[in-house]
Amino acid sequence: MSRLIAILVGICSIANLIFLLSTPVQIVLTVLSVLTMLFYGGKRSVRAYNGDGTRLFTFGFLICFVSFLGSATILLAFLLHLT
């Protein structure tokens, strides 16, 4: 469920950027993106294959993380008036 919400938040963030809706909408989308990362129910990372202690994000958590990065970057652009 978190992955679906993260995908929807990412799409809405891009639409908010394209149509320049508003900063409060983007703040809500960024908070939703953070909540999807906090309430993600699956494994967040797995051990890397080379055995040097590196850990990699799982695909599901990576979707939530990329959604957060995108919405936070768009929020930063709105706050700095770069759009």
LOBAVO-968142 format. One record per residue: residue number from 1; residue in one letter; x, y negated, z of N, C-alpha, C in turn. Coordinates in steps of 0.001 Angstrom, whole numbers, plus 524288, in hexadecimal, padded with zeros to 5 digits. Example, Ala and Ser with C-alpha at 12.3 -4.5 7.8 and 13.67 -1.06 7.14 Angstrom:
2
<1; 'A'; <83386; 8163A; 81E78>; <8300C; 81194; 81E78>; <83390; 80CE4; 81E78>>;
<2; 'S'; <83232; 808CA; 81BA8>; <83566; 80424; 81BE4>; <83264; 7FFE2; 81EBE>>;
% end
This chain:
83
<1; 'M'; <80332; 804A5; 80000>; <80000; 80000; 80000>; <80361; 7FB16; 80000>>;
<2; 'S'; <807B0; 7FB2B; 802E8>; <80B21; 7F69B; 80310>; <80D7E; 7F578; 7FDBD>>;
<3; 'R'; <80EAC; 7F9A0; 7FAD5>; <810F2; 7F8CC; 7F5A5>; <80D18; 7F624; 7F204>>;
<4; 'L'; <8082F; 7F7AB; 7F245>; <8042E; 7F547; 7EEFB>; <80374; 7EF88; 7F066>>;
<5; 'I'; <8034A; 7EE60; 7F56B>; <802BB; 7E8F1; 7F722>; <80787; 7E5CA; 7F581>>;
<6; 'A'; <80C2F; 7E81C; 7F5DF>; <810F2; 7E55F; 7F453>; <810E6; 7E427; 7EE7C>>;
<7; 'I'; <80F02; 7E7C9; 7EB55>; <80EAC; 7E6D2; 7E5B5>; <80AC9; 7E279; 7E490>>;
<8; 'L'; <8064C; 7E296; 7E72B>; <80262; 7DE7B; 7E668>; <8045F; 7D926; 7E838>>;
<9; 'V'; <8072E; 7D907; 7EC92>; <80966; 7D41F; 7EE7B>; <80D70; 7D20A; 7EA9E>>;
<10; 'G'; <81091; 7D57C; 7E86D>; <8146B; 7D3D8; 7E48E>; <811E2; 7D18F; 7DFB2>>;
<11; 'I'; <80DC8; 7D409; 7DDD1>; <80AFE; 7D217; 7D937>; <8086E; 7CCD8; 7DA6B>>;
<12; 'C'; <80616; 7CC60; 7DEFC>; <80398; 7C76F; 7E07E>; <807A5; 7C31B; 7E132>>;
<13; 'S'; <80C45; 7C464; 7E323>; <81061; 7C07D; 7E3C0>; <81235; 7BE79; 7DE75>>;
<14; 'I'; <812C8; 7C201; 7DAC1>; <81455; 7C05F; 7D57D>; <81013; 7BD07; 7D308>>;
<15; 'A'; <80B1C; 7BE80; 7D3C6>; <806C6; 7BB5D; 7D1B6>; <806A2; 7B603; 7D456>>;
<16; 'N'; <807C3; 7B5D8; 7D963>; <807F3; 7B0E4; 7DC2D>; <80C46; 7AD6D; 7DA01>>;
<17; 'L'; <810AA; 7AFAE; 7D897>; <814F1; 7ACAF; 7D652>; <81397; 7AABB; 7D0DE>>;
<18; 'I'; <81137; 7AE20; 7CDBA>; <80FF7; 7ACAB; 7C855>; <80BDB; 7A85C; 7C82E>>;
<19; 'F'; <807C1; 7A8EF; 7CB46>; <80372; 7A52E; 7CB18>; <8040E; 7A0CD; 7CF1D>>;
<20; 'L'; <8084F; 7A0D0; 7D236>; <80982; 79CCC; 7D619>; <804D7; 79B96; 7D996>>;
<21; 'L'; <802CE; 79FA0; 7DC1E>; <7FE23; 79EF0; 7DF4B>; <7FF35; 79BAB; 7E420>>;
<22; 'S'; <801F3; 79DBD; 7E7FA>; <8030D; 79A95; 7ECA0>; <80700; 79D4D; 7F020>>;
<23; 'T'; <8095B; 79A28; 7F379>; <80D21; 79C37; 7F734>; <80A89; 79F6F; 7FB85>>;
<24; 'P'; <80604; 79DCB; 7FDB5>; <80399; 7A110; 801CE>; <8022D; 7A690; 7FFE4>>;
<25; 'V'; <8009E; 7A6FE; 7FB09>; <7FF7B; 7AC35; 7F8DE>; <8046F; 7AF74; 7F8CF>>;
<26; 'Q'; <808CD; 7AD17; 7F75D>; <80DB8; 7AFF1; 7F731>; <80F9D; 7B165; 7FC9F>>;
<27; 'I'; <80E8A; 7AE22; 8007A>; <80FF7; 7AF75; 805DA>; <80CF5; 7B44E; 8079F>>;
<28; 'V'; <807E8; 7B481; 80668>; <804B9; 7B90E; 807C8>; <806BE; 7BDED; 80503>>;
<29; 'L'; <80826; 7BD73; 80005>; <80A28; 7C1ED; 7FD16>; <80F61; 7C3D4; 7FF4E>>;
<30; 'T'; <812A8; 7C03D; 800FB>; <817AB; 7C1C5; 80343>; <816DC; 7C485; 80881>>;
<31; 'V'; <8133F; 7C299; 80B9F>; <8120C; 7C52A; 810A2>; <80FE0; 7CAA3; 80FA6>>;
<32; 'L'; <80C7A; 7CB2B; 80BC8>; <80A7A; 7D067; 80A6A>; <80EDE; 7D402; 808AE>>;
<33; 'S'; <81297; 7D1E0; 805D9>; <81700; 7D505; 8041D>; <81A55; 7D6D9; 808BC>>;
<34; 'V'; <81B17; 7D36F; 80C83>; <81DFC; 7D4F9; 81138>; <81AFE; 7D933; 8142D>>;
<35; 'L'; <815E0; 7D8A4; 81474>; <812B5; 7DC8F; 81734>; <812EA; 7E1DE; 8148A>>;
<36; 'T'; <81333; 7E1F6; 80F4D>; <813A6; 7E700; 80CA9>; <818CB; 7E9A3; 80E00>>;
<37; 'M'; <81CED; 7E68E; 80EBC>; <821E7; 7E8ED; 81040>; <821AF; 7EAE2; 815E3>>;
<38; 'L'; <81F1A; 7E7ED; 8194F>; <81ED8; 7E98A; 81ECA>; <81B77; 7EE65; 81F96>>;
<39; 'F'; <8172B; 7EEC2; 81CB0>; <81385; 7F316; 81D71>; <81447; 7F77F; 81985>>;
<40; 'Y'; <818AF; 7F793; 816CB>; <819BC; 7FBD3; 81323>; <81A43; 800E3; 8163A>>;
<41; 'G'; <81765; 804EB; 8149E>; <8171B; 809AF; 817B4>; <81B05; 80DE9; 8165B>>;
<42; 'G'; <81D8E; 80D8D; 811E1>; <82124; 811AD; 81040>; <826B3; 810C0; 81225>>;
<43; 'K'; <82A39; 8141B; 81036>; <82FBE; 8136A; 81178>; <831B4; 80E82; 80EBC>>;
<44; 'R'; <834EE; 80B95; 81175>; <836EA; 806B3; 80F35>; <83C15; 80774; 80C68>>;
<45; 'S'; <83F2A; 80B3E; 80E03>; <84432; 80C0B; 80B79>; <845A9; 811D1; 80BAF>>;
<46; 'V'; <8492C; 8133B; 8082C>; <84B49; 81887; 807FB>; <85137; 81820; 807A9>>;
<47; 'R'; <853D7; 81C57; 80915>; <85982; 81C6B; 808BB>; <85B40; 81C91; 80309>>;
<48; 'A'; <85F6F; 819D7; 801DE>; <8618D; 819DE; 7FC8E>; <86409; 81F28; 7FB70>>;
<49; 'Y'; <864D2; 82040; 7F684>; <866BD; 82566; 7F4EB>; <86C98; 82606; 7F57D>>;
<50; 'N'; <86F7C; 821B9; 7F5CB>; <8752D; 82236; 7F604>; <87741; 82328; 7FB85>>;
<51; 'G'; <8740F; 822E9; 7FF85>; <87597; 82473; 804C5>; <878FD; 82097; 807B2>>;
<52; 'D'; <878FB; 81B9A; 8062B>; <87C30; 817CA; 808F1>; <8791C; 8149B; 80CE3>>;
<53; 'G'; <8746D; 81641; 80E25>; <87146; 8139C; 8120B>; <86DA8; 80F6F; 80FDC>>;
<54; 'T'; <86DB9; 80EAB; 80AC7>; <86A57; 80AC6; 80857>; <864B8; 80CBC; 8085D>>;
<55; 'R'; <8611A; 80926; 8093E>; <85B90; 80A85; 80923>; <858EE; 80778; 804D1>>;
<56; 'L'; <85545; 809F6; 8021A>; <85271; 80794; 7FDC9>; <84CAE; 80720; 7FF22>>;
<57; 'F'; <84A1C; 802FF; 7FD32>; <84479; 8027D; 7FDEC>; <841A9; 806BB; 7FAE2>>;
<58; 'T'; <83D50; 808A2; 7FD08>; <839FD; 80C1E; 7FA06>; <836FA; 808D2; 7F60F>>;
<59; 'F'; <834C5; 80B60; 7F20E>; <8322B; 80889; 7EDDF>; <82D73; 8057A; 7EFE2>>;
<60; 'G'; <82A75; 807CE; 7F36C>; <825DE; 80533; 7F588>; <8273B; 80052; 7F8A3>>;
<61; 'F'; <82B3A; 800B3; 7FBE9>; <82CD3; 7FC24; 7FEF4>; <82F6D; 7F816; 7FB81>>;
<62; 'L'; <831FE; 7F9CF; 7F760>; <83468; 7F62D; 7F3B8>; <8304B; 7F2C6; 7F10C>>;
<63; 'I'; <82BC1; 7F4FE; 7EFDE>; <8277B; 7F1E8; 7EDA1>; <825D4; 7ED9F; 7F16C>>;
<64; 'C'; <82544; 7EEF2; 7F659>; <823CC; 7EB0B; 7FA4E>; <8280B; 7E6EA; 7FAED>>;
<65; 'F'; <82CF0; 7E88C; 7FAD2>; <83149; 7E4EE; 7FB92>; <831D2; 7E12F; 7F6F6>>;
<66; 'V'; <83150; 7E322; 7F237>; <831AF; 7DFC8; 7ED97>; <82D12; 7DBFE; 7ED6C>>;
<67; 'S'; <8287C; 7DDC5; 7EF09>; <823FC; 7DA49; 7EF58>; <82508; 7D5DD; 7F32D>>;
<68; 'F'; <8276D; 7D722; 7F79B>; <828CD; 7D311; 7FB67>; <82CD5; 7CF4C; 7F928>>;
<69; 'L'; <830DF; 7D155; 7F6AE>; <834DF; 7CDE8; 7F472>; <8328B; 7CA31; 7F068>>;
<70; 'G'; <82F2F; 7CC35; 7ED12>; <82CC2; 7C8EE; 7E919>; <82944; 7C4C9; 7EB65>>;
<71; 'S'; <825DA; 7C644; 7EF05>; <8223F; 7C26F; 7F13E>; <82519; 7BE7A; 7F4A7>>;
<72; 'A'; <8292E; 7C012; 7F761>; <82C35; 7BC63; 7FA8A>; <82F37; 7B892; 7F714>>;
<73; 'T'; <83134; 7BA70; 7F2B3>; <833F2; 7B6FF; 7EF16>; <8303C; 7B308; 7ECA3>>;
<74; 'I'; <82B94; 7B4BD; 7EB38>; <827B1; 7B12B; 7E907>; <82602; 7AD33; 7ED25>>;
<75; 'L'; <82569; 7AEF8; 7F204>; <82414; 7AB55; 7F63C>; <8285F; 7A74C; 7F6F9>>;
<76; 'L'; <82D3A; 7A8F6; 7F6CF>; <83197; 7A552; 7F750>; <83192; 7A159; 7F2DE>>;
<77; 'A'; <83050; 7A318; 7EE28>; <82FFD; 79F7F; 7E9B5>; <82BA3; 79B8C; 7EA80>>;
<78; 'F'; <82732; 79D49; 7EC94>; <822EB; 799AE; 7EDA8>; <82478; 795B6; 7F1E2>>;
<79; 'L'; <82702; 79794; 7F607>; <82868; 79418; 7FA53>; <82C99; 79023; 7F8C2>>;
<80; 'L'; <8300B; 79199; 7F52C>; <8341A; 78E04; 7F369>; <83276; 78AE8; 7EE94>>;
<81; 'H'; <82D9C; 78B79; 7ED06>; <82B5F; 788B2; 7E87B>; <82E8F; 789BD; 7E382>>;
<82; 'L'; <83002; 78EA9; 7E2B1>; <832F8; 7901B; 7DE0A>; <82F6B; 7919E; 7D98B>>;
<83; 'T'; <82A58; 791B6; 7DA61>; <826C1; 79335; 7D632>; <82434; 78E78; 7D3D1>>;
% end
